[in-house]
Amino acid sequence: MSKKLLIATLGTAPAVITEAIELLEEQSLHPDGVVLLYTEDYDVLSSLELLMKHLPAHCEISWIVPISVGTYHDIDSTKAAVEFMQIACTQLRTYRNNHRLFVSIAGGRKVMSALLALAVQFYGAECLFHIWVPPWLEEEGEIGQLRGLQPEQINARLHPPLVNRDPKDRPQLVDLPFIALFPMLPDIREALAGGTPIDKNVKSMLVSTGLLTTDGTPTPLGESVAAILNLVEALPPARQIEPKVHISSHHYKDRIEGFAKELIGYAPFVVEVRGEQWGQGEPGVSAQQPRDLIVRARLGTDIRFQLRLVTTATTEGELEAARRHVERYVQRKER
């Protein structure tokens, strides 16, 4: 039986995640896991910390995948938008074959929500939704309103009653329509590569969205979207087992383990991470046949380490796509 996975943007209101879970449960769709896309603002990190403890204890969800999008502010550049789109498309594409995906855009930054909705159009989901909450209840679910409260008070605010309530006094799940473009992806990729699309309607759509010029030449934005789709389509499949992390004794073992766990969330095709001695070689990510990646990285100026990542790759092309995907993550963490 396919597992049910909630993919959600997270902002400063952890209640939108618990409300999403309970609203899905009303439809007999209890999620088996949750993927949380979050920025590294202080209040957002506090929301994440609360949910990491709360979901296993109160929602019976221990499979939680937090994924940092690596920015402290709204996505305010094409480069930042491209990076977020790659992350979102990777999660949707990797999990779509063996999971039922439910996507919430109720939390987080507005641009994050818009880009996640766009990614759903490319790779699909069983449900794309927003959560409507009465204004007074919305304010109560903010992390700033939860600090200093007793555990039972926090629980009450994270789980407002749904049964026998006037619709105006309780959260509501709002289904959002979307057009699934996944069946058209081969034509879209061909068109963005500068070829002639099989369907003229595809060209018309890409021109109207600013991805192609009228003569069929990819625009700079179209080239960026093509790069995302080409990389995501080449990635290995999702792991089907619980990932393992083995880091030997090190002065900074906790920080390296934290790096490894974040990397596992970012790269859902990694099944094992092993710490190794950094021998020869420059910082970076290299592929080692048949399915391993070697990561040599620095965190700040004081931590230098090497990791071996075992992936689900079965071809040289999948391994190279995995290498480039992981390389993006490492470069971002080293900034």
C-alpha positions as CSV (number, residue, x, y, z in Angstrom):
1,M,0.0,0.0,0.0
2,S,1.3,3.4,-0.9
3,K,2.3,5.7,2.0
4,K,0.7,9.0,2.3
5,L,3.0,12.0,2.5
6,L,2.2,15.6,3.4
7,I,4.5,18.1,1.7
8,A,4.1,21.6,3.2
9,T,5.7,25.0,3.4
10,L,6.4,26.0,7.0
11,G,6.4,29.6,8.3
12,T,6.0,31.1,11.8
13,A,2.7,29.2,12.5
14,P,3.3,25.6,13.4
15,A,-0.5,25.2,13.8
16,V,-1.0,25.2,10.0
17,I,0.9,21.8,9.9
18,T,-1.1,20.2,12.7
19,E,-4.3,21.6,11.3
20,A,-3.4,20.2,7.9
21,I,-2.8,16.7,9.4
22,E,-6.2,16.8,11.2
23,L,-8.1,18.1,8.2
24,L,-6.7,15.2,6.2
25,E,-7.6,12.8,9.0
26,E,-11.2,14.0,8.7
27,Q,-11.1,12.5,5.2
28,S,-9.5,9.2,6.5
29,L,-6.1,10.3,5.1
30,H,-3.7,10.2,8.0
31,P,-0.3,11.1,6.7
32,D,2.5,8.5,7.2
33,G,5.1,11.3,6.9
34,V,5.6,15.0,6.5
35,V,8.1,17.0,4.4
36,L,8.6,20.5,5.7
37,L,10.1,23.2,3.5
38,Y,11.3,26.0,5.6
39,T,13.5,29.2,5.7
40,E,16.1,29.8,8.4
41,D,14.4,32.7,10.1
42,Y,14.5,32.5,13.9
43,D,10.8,32.1,14.4
44,V,10.5,29.5,11.6
45,L,13.3,27.5,13.2
46,S,11.5,27.7,16.5
47,S,8.3,26.4,14.7
48,L,10.3,23.5,13.2
49,E,11.8,22.6,16.6
50,L,8.4,22.5,18.2
51,L,7.0,20.3,15.4
52,M,9.9,17.9,15.4
53,K,9.0,17.1,19.1
54,H,5.2,17.4,18.8
55,L,4.4,15.4,15.7
56,P,5.8,12.0,17.0
57,A,4.2,12.5,20.4
58,H,0.8,13.8,19.5
59,C,0.2,13.0,15.8
60,E,1.8,9.5,15.6
61,I,4.1,10.8,12.8
62,S,7.8,10.0,13.3
63,W,8.8,10.2,9.6
64,I,9.6,13.9,9.4
65,V,11.8,15.4,6.6
66,P,12.8,19.0,7.3
67,I,14.4,20.7,4.3
68,S,16.0,24.1,4.6
69,V,15.6,26.3,1.5
70,G,18.7,28.2,2.7
71,T,17.4,31.8,2.9
72,Y,16.5,34.1,5.8
73,H,14.1,36.2,3.7
74,D,11.6,35.9,0.9
75,I,12.8,34.4,-2.4
76,D,13.8,37.7,-4.1
77,S,15.9,36.7,-7.1
78,T,15.6,34.3,-10.1
79,K,18.5,32.3,-8.7
80,A,16.8,31.8,-5.3
81,A,13.5,30.9,-7.1
82,V,15.4,28.3,-9.3
83,E,17.0,26.7,-6.2
84,F,13.6,26.4,-4.5
85,M,12.0,25.0,-7.6
86,Q,14.7,22.4,-7.9
87,I,14.1,21.3,-4.3
88,A,10.3,21.2,-4.6
89,C,10.4,19.4,-8.0
90,T,12.9,16.9,-6.6
91,Q,10.7,15.9,-3.7
92,L,7.5,15.6,-5.8
93,R,9.1,13.7,-8.7
94,T,11.1,11.4,-6.4
95,Y,8.1,10.4,-4.2
96,R,5.3,10.5,-6.8
97,N,5.7,6.8,-8.0
98,N,5.4,5.1,-4.6
99,H,3.5,7.6,-2.4
100,R,0.2,9.5,-2.3
101,L,1.2,13.1,-2.1
102,F,-0.8,15.9,-0.4
103,V,0.6,19.4,-0.7
104,S,-0.2,22.3,1.6
105,I,0.8,25.8,0.7
106,A,-0.8,27.4,3.8
107,G,2.5,28.2,5.6
108,G,5.7,29.9,4.8
109,R,6.5,32.8,2.5
110,K,4.1,33.7,-0.3
111,V,6.7,33.1,-3.1
112,M,7.5,29.7,-1.6
113,S,3.8,28.8,-1.7
114,A,3.5,30.0,-5.3
115,L,6.6,28.1,-6.5
116,L,5.5,24.9,-4.7
117,A,2.1,25.2,-6.4
118,L,3.9,25.6,-9.8
119,A,6.0,22.5,-9.0
120,V,2.8,20.5,-8.4
121,Q,1.6,21.5,-11.9
122,F,4.8,19.9,-13.3
123,Y,4.8,16.8,-11.2
124,G,1.3,16.4,-9.8
125,A,-0.1,15.4,-6.4
126,E,-3.3,13.8,-5.2
127,C,-4.3,17.1,-3.6
128,L,-3.1,20.7,-3.5
129,F,-4.6,22.7,-0.8
130,H,-4.6,25.9,1.4
131,I,-6.0,26.1,4.9
132,W,-8.5,28.8,5.9
133,V,-8.4,29.7,9.5
134,P,-10.6,32.3,11.4
135,P,-8.4,35.4,12.1
136,W,-8.5,35.0,15.9
137,L,-7.5,31.3,15.6
138,E,-4.8,32.1,13.1
139,E,-3.1,34.5,15.5
140,E,-3.2,31.9,18.3
141,G,-1.3,29.4,16.2
142,E,1.8,31.7,15.7
143,I,5.0,30.6,17.4
144,G,5.3,34.0,19.1
145,Q,1.9,33.3,20.9
146,L,3.0,29.8,21.9
147,R,6.2,30.7,23.8
148,G,5.9,30.5,27.5
149,L,2.7,28.4,27.5
150,Q,2.2,25.2,29.3
151,P,2.3,22.0,27.2
152,E,-1.5,21.4,27.5
153,Q,-2.1,25.0,26.3
154,I,0.2,24.5,23.3
155,N,-1.6,21.3,22.4
156,A,-5.0,23.1,22.6
157,R,-3.8,25.8,20.2
158,L,-2.2,23.3,17.8
159,H,-5.3,21.2,17.7
160,P,-8.4,23.4,17.7
161,P,-11.7,21.4,17.8
162,L,-13.2,20.5,14.5
163,V,-16.3,18.4,15.4
164,N,-19.6,20.2,15.9
165,R,-18.2,23.6,15.1
166,D,-19.6,26.3,12.9
167,P,-17.5,26.3,9.7
168,K,-16.7,30.0,10.4
169,D,-15.2,29.0,13.8
170,R,-12.9,26.2,12.7
171,P,-10.1,25.6,10.2
172,Q,-11.2,24.6,6.7
173,L,-9.2,22.7,4.0
174,V,-9.5,24.5,0.7
175,D,-8.8,22.4,-2.4
176,L,-7.0,24.2,-5.1
177,P,-7.4,23.2,-8.7
178,F,-4.3,22.7,-10.8
179,I,-3.5,21.5,-14.3
180,A,-1.1,18.5,-14.2
181,L,1.6,19.0,-16.9
182,F,3.4,15.8,-16.1
183,P,2.2,13.9,-19.2
184,M,3.4,16.9,-21.3
185,L,6.9,17.0,-19.8
186,P,8.7,15.2,-22.7
187,D,7.3,17.8,-25.1
188,I,8.1,20.7,-22.7
189,R,11.7,19.5,-22.3
190,E,12.1,19.1,-26.0
191,A,10.7,22.6,-26.7
192,L,13.0,24.2,-24.0
193,A,16.0,22.4,-25.5
194,G,15.3,24.3,-28.7
195,G,13.6,21.5,-30.6
196,T,10.2,21.5,-32.2
197,P,7.5,20.5,-29.7
198,I,5.3,17.6,-30.8
199,D,2.2,19.6,-29.9
200,K,1.8,23.2,-31.1
201,N,-0.3,23.9,-28.0
202,V,2.8,23.3,-25.9
203,K,4.8,25.9,-27.8
204,S,1.9,28.4,-27.4
205,M,1.8,27.7,-23.6
206,L,5.5,28.2,-23.2
207,V,5.5,31.4,-25.2
208,S,2.6,32.8,-23.1
209,T,4.4,32.0,-19.9
210,G,7.7,33.6,-21.0
211,L,9.7,30.4,-21.3
212,L,10.0,30.6,-25.2
213,T,10.2,33.4,-27.6
214,T,7.8,33.5,-30.5
215,D,10.4,31.9,-32.8
216,G,10.8,29.0,-30.4
217,T,14.1,30.1,-28.7
218,P,14.3,29.4,-25.0
219,T,14.4,32.6,-22.9
220,P,16.8,32.9,-20.0
221,L,14.0,31.8,-17.7
222,G,13.1,29.0,-20.0
223,E,16.8,27.8,-19.9
224,S,16.6,27.8,-16.1
225,V,13.4,25.8,-16.0
226,A,14.9,23.4,-18.5
227,A,17.9,22.9,-16.4
228,I,15.7,22.1,-13.4
229,L,13.5,19.6,-15.3
230,N,16.5,17.9,-16.9
231,L,18.3,17.4,-13.6
232,V,15.2,16.3,-11.7
233,E,14.2,13.8,-14.4
234,A,17.7,12.2,-14.3
235,L,17.7,11.7,-10.5
236,P,17.7,8.2,-8.9
237,P,14.5,6.8,-7.4
238,A,13.4,7.4,-3.8
239,R,14.9,5.2,-1.2
240,Q,12.5,2.5,0.2
241,I,14.4,1.9,3.5
242,E,15.1,4.0,6.5
243,P,18.4,5.9,5.8
244,K,21.4,5.2,8.1
245,V,24.0,7.7,9.4
246,H,27.4,6.5,10.7
247,I,29.7,9.2,11.9
248,S,32.8,8.1,13.9
249,S,34.2,10.1,16.8
250,H,35.0,13.6,15.8
251,H,35.4,16.9,17.7
252,Y,32.4,18.2,15.8
253,K,30.4,14.9,15.5
254,D,27.1,16.5,16.3
255,R,27.4,19.2,13.7
256,I,28.5,16.7,11.0
257,E,25.6,14.4,11.9
258,G,23.3,17.4,11.6
259,F,24.7,18.2,8.2
260,A,24.3,14.5,7.1
261,K,20.6,14.4,8.3
262,E,19.8,17.6,6.5
263,L,21.4,16.2,3.4
264,I,19.3,13.0,3.6
265,G,16.2,15.2,3.6
266,Y,17.4,17.2,0.6
267,A,18.5,14.1,-1.3
268,P,15.7,11.4,-0.9
269,F,17.8,8.9,-3.0
270,V,20.5,8.6,-0.3
271,V,20.2,5.4,1.7
272,E,23.3,5.6,3.9
273,V,25.9,8.2,5.0
274,R,29.3,7.1,6.4
275,G,32.0,9.4,7.8
276,E,35.5,8.8,6.4
277,Q,39.0,10.3,6.7
278,W,39.7,13.1,4.3
279,G,42.7,11.9,2.4
280,Q,43.7,13.5,-0.9
281,G,41.4,15.6,-2.9
282,E,39.9,19.1,-3.1
283,P,36.6,20.1,-1.5
284,G,33.7,19.1,-3.6
285,V,31.4,16.1,-4.6
286,S,32.7,13.3,-6.7
287,A,31.0,10.1,-8.0
288,Q,32.4,6.7,-7.4
289,Q,30.8,3.8,-9.3
290,P,28.5,2.0,-9.1
291,R,26.4,4.2,-6.7
292,D,28.5,6.2,-4.2
293,L,29.2,9.9,-3.8
294,I,32.2,11.3,-2.0
295,V,31.5,14.6,-0.3
296,R,34.5,16.7,1.0
297,A,33.2,19.8,2.7
298,R,34.0,22.5,5.2
299,L,31.6,24.1,7.6
300,G,32.9,27.5,8.4
301,T,36.7,27.7,8.9
302,D,37.1,25.0,11.6
303,I,35.3,21.8,10.4
304,R,36.8,19.8,7.5
305,F,35.2,16.3,6.9
306,Q,34.5,13.6,4.3
307,L,31.3,11.6,3.8
308,R,30.5,8.7,1.7
309,L,26.9,8.7,0.4
310,V,25.3,5.4,-0.8
311,T,22.5,6.2,-3.2
312,T,19.8,4.3,-5.1
313,A,21.5,5.1,-8.5
314,T,21.6,2.2,-11.0
315,T,23.1,4.0,-14.0
316,E,26.0,6.4,-14.6
317,G,23.5,9.1,-15.6
318,E,21.5,8.8,-12.4
319,L,24.7,8.9,-10.3
320,E,25.9,12.1,-12.1
321,A,22.5,13.8,-11.6
322,A,22.7,12.8,-7.9
323,R,26.2,14.3,-7.7
324,R,25.1,17.6,-9.2
325,H,22.1,17.8,-6.9
326,V,24.2,17.1,-3.8
327,E,26.9,19.5,-5.0
328,R,24.3,22.4,-5.0
329,Y,23.5,21.6,-1.4
330,V,27.1,21.5,-0.3
331,Q,27.9,24.7,-2.0
332,R,25.0,26.4,-0.3
333,K,26.0,25.2,3.1
334,E,29.6,26.4,2.6
335,R,28.5,30.0,1.8
